[in-house]
Amino acid sequence: MTDQQKVMCFSELPCVSVKSWFVLPKLTFSCLQGLELAIERELPVAEHRLCVRHRQANWSKKYAGKLFKDAMWEAARAASVLYFEAHMEEIRKMSVDAFDALDKIDKKKWTRCAFRPGSNCPMLVNNWAEAFNVVIIKARDQPIIAMLNTIYQLIMTKIVTDRDAILKWKEKVCPRVHKTL
């Protein structure tokens, strides 16, 4: 398991309105907007974040180059408002349009300095969701009950596999953290 909190939504209904959200069908832009509204309504204290890697990929279509990419990542990683503003000022010096494009995005959704105080997840990317989607790709073609059972079995197998690996640890912390220490 990772240190990230995960939320899964399931739906067999096509996206029509916020009320129809029950499980995720193939998503269109309007469905994503409906899902965002449904999550805000049903889970008002949940943090909604944007994947910085995807945001940067879209942003770099207009503002390409390593300098822009690095500057955006530095702004996203900034742990304090002071550092964030300094990195944003660097972006403004490179291009006012690039700065304006980033400034329009809700900072609470993409930069660490604006994450809720006490947030237990500093992640800026959504790799875990992409990995999960790859694993369940075969299940998504099944009828709803079979799909949910397959996903349940995959999750339970993963939990057991992780638990067994943890039981083999010789230290009190995971090997990667122990190696870093």
Secondary structure, DSSP 8 states (H G I E B T S, - for coil): --SS--------S---SGGG-SS--S--HHHHHHHHHHHHHH-TTS-----HHHHHHHHTTTS-SHHHHHHHHHHHH-SSHHHHHHHHHHHHHH-HHHHHHHHTS-GGGT-GGGS-TT-S----S-HHHHHHHHHTTTGGGS-HHHHHHHHHHHHHHHHHHHHHHHHT-SSSS-HHHHHH-
